[in-house]
């Protein structure tokens, strides 16, 4: 397997428009990523959370298109993980938790191993952090 990443995408007011689906579908179809687990979490107006795996969503559910891109390997996210990941989710909001494999990295991993290399470290730096750092760097001539 390639590197695995988990994303929590919040939907204020539980309004999932599906606008992200074309890009997510493109990433899956191009084998850039493989979505291997996913679930939807919703907090009611009193702050009580409930969740469902994408496979448990009915066809009429707003988030049902997420099921189309899921490569079923459910159960990677525990109840404790869900509680921790959505602790700050405001009442009345929803979140999609997506677990995906960086499929693009598989050929690179195979080449590293074939050349006798060993991955010594892997660090993910959020884009917002990179933007902040670059904003402090003076322009180069």
N, C-alpha and C positions, 0 to 999 in steps of 0.2 A: 504494500500500500504506500501511497504518497503521504505527505504531511496532512494532518487532519486539523480542521479549524471549526470553531463554534461561533456563530453569530447570534446576537439577540437584536431583533429589529422591532422597535416599538411602534405601535399605531395609536396615536392619541385619539381618544373618543371611540376607539375600536373601529375606526374607519379604514378598512383595507380596500383600496381601489383596484388593486391588481396591476397598477402601473409598472411595478418592478418585474412582472412576469416575463415580458418579452426579452429583457436582458438576462434574467436568470435562465430562461429556456435556451438562449443563445450560448451561454457559458457551458451549459450541460451538453447541448448538441455538438459543440466544438470540442468536447472532451477536455475543456479547461478545468472544470470541476465535476465532481460526482456528488450529488446530495445523498448522503447515506442515512440520515435520520432527520426528523423534524416534528415539531409539535407546536400547537397553538395554545397560548396561555391567555386567560382573560380574568381581570379583576372586576368584581361587581362594584356597585356604588359604595358598598360598605368596606371594600378592600379585601374581600375573600377571593382567593385565587382558585381557578379551576383550569384544567388543561385536558387536551385531547391530542393523541397522535394524529398526524395527517390522515392515516388510513382509517381513522374513526370518524372523520368528517363526512357528512352526507354530501351528495353531488350538488345539492342546492346551497351549500355553505359558501360564503364569500371567498374563503381561503381554499376551496376545493381545487383550484388550478395548481396549488402547490403539490398536491398528490401526484400530478402528472409527471413531475420531474424527480420524484423520489425513487432512489434505488434502495429498496426495502432492506434495511439493516437496523430496525428499530431497537430501542432499549439502551442506547448508548448514553442517554441522559437520565440520571436517577431523579427520584422525587426530591432528594436533598439538593441536587444541582439546580433543579427547576426553582425551588424555593429561594435559593441563594441568588440565582440569576435574575429573578423577577421581584426581589425584595423591594426595590425602589420604584417598581411600576406603579403609577398612580391609579387610584380607584377609577373604574370606568374605561380604562385603557386595555389594549391587548398587545401581545408580543408574539412574534414567530421566532422560534428557536430553530436554527438550521445548523446541522452538522454536515460538513462536506470535506471531501478529500480533494487535495490539489492534484488532480489527475495529470496536469501538465508536467509535474515534477517527476513522474515515473521514469521516462527515458533518461533524464539527468541522473536520477538515483542509480539506474542500471549502469550508466557510463562511469559514474564515480566508483561503484563497486568493481566493475570490470577493469578499471585502471589501478585497482589496489587501494583506492582511497576510502576513507572513513569520515562520515559527517561528524565533525567535532562539536558543532553548535548550530543552532537555528534560532533566530530571534525575529519576531514580528514587531515592526514599529508602525503604529497607527499613522495614517496620512495626516491627520490634524497635528500630530507632534512634529512630523517632518516640515509641514507648512510653517509652524511656529519657529522652528530652528532656522529655516531658510529666510524667514522675514527678518532675522537679526543679523544675517550675513550681508556685509556690504557688497554691492554690485561689483562684479569682476570686469576688468576692461576687456 
